[in-house]
Structures are given as structure tokens and as C-alpha cells.
Amino acid sequence: MTFDTITRAWFGLLFLSAASVLIAAGFTETLGAGATGGLVLVFAWMKARVILSRYLGLFQAPVWLSGFNWALGLFCLLLLGLFLIPEISP
């Protein structure tokens, strides 16, 4: 793992964090709470994938990376469902 790889991963995390803050702070009224929460959750999932693949070095073990991506994706879907239940129920 080179310095360039870690630097690019860090800038990616910085960009994703800034995008999460901007969406949460500025677009809640426009998009609604459900869509805003969903977008923030997607950004958090993308950040977790960057951390797993670049910082922990799982890009060298694609099978493990794929397993972690599936587990994270299912967990994020569960969290999104739990977040959206109050909006759906009467």
C-alpha cells in the first residue's frame, strides 16, 4: 500500500463526509427526512467500503472484501428499513 493510495482514500473520505454534512444540513426540507437519511446512509456505506478496502487492505483479498460488502449492504438496508418505518406507518 503506497502513500498515494492512502492519500486518495483519505480525500475520498473527506469528500464523502462533506457531502453527507451538506445534504443533511441543506436538503432536509427539499428532499424530505426519509430521502435525506437514505442518502446519508449511502454515503456512510461508501465510507465504510473505502475504509475496509484501502485502510484495512482488503482489496488484496477480494473474496473477503466481497463478503464484507454484502454484510455491510444488508446491514445498511436493515438500518434504512428501521429508519423509514415511522414514516410509512400511520
PAMI-266653 format. One record per residue (C-alpha): x, y, z. Coordinates in steps of 0.2 Angstrom, whole numbers, plus 5000, padded with zeros to 4 digits. Each point is the difference from the previous one (the first is absolute). Layout:
// residues N
XYZ;...
END
This chain:
// residues 90
500050005000;500850164995;499850185006;499050054985;498749865003;499750065018;500050184995;498749974987;499049905012;500150145013;499450134987;498649884995;499549995018;500150195002;498950034985;498749875006;500050085017;499750174993;498749944988;499149925015;500050165010;499450104986;498649894996;499549985018;500150195003;499350074984;498849884992;498949935014;498650124996;500149974981;500349814999;499149955016;500649915015;499949834993;501050044984;501350105009;500349865013;500149884986;501350104991;501050035016;499949815003;500749974982;501450115003;500449925016;500049834991;501250074987;501150065014;500049835008;500549924984;501550124997;500649965018;499849824998;500849994983;501450135001;500550025019;499749825005;500849934984;498549894995;500250054981;501449865001;498749875005;498550034988;499049855007;500150085018;499650174993;498549944991;499449915015;500250165011;499150104986;498549885000;499950015019;500250195001;498750014986;498749895009;500350095016;499850174992;498449944992;499449955017;500450175008;499150084985;498549905003;500050045019;500250184996;498650014988;498749905010;499450155010;499750094983;499049864992;498949955015;498550105003;
END
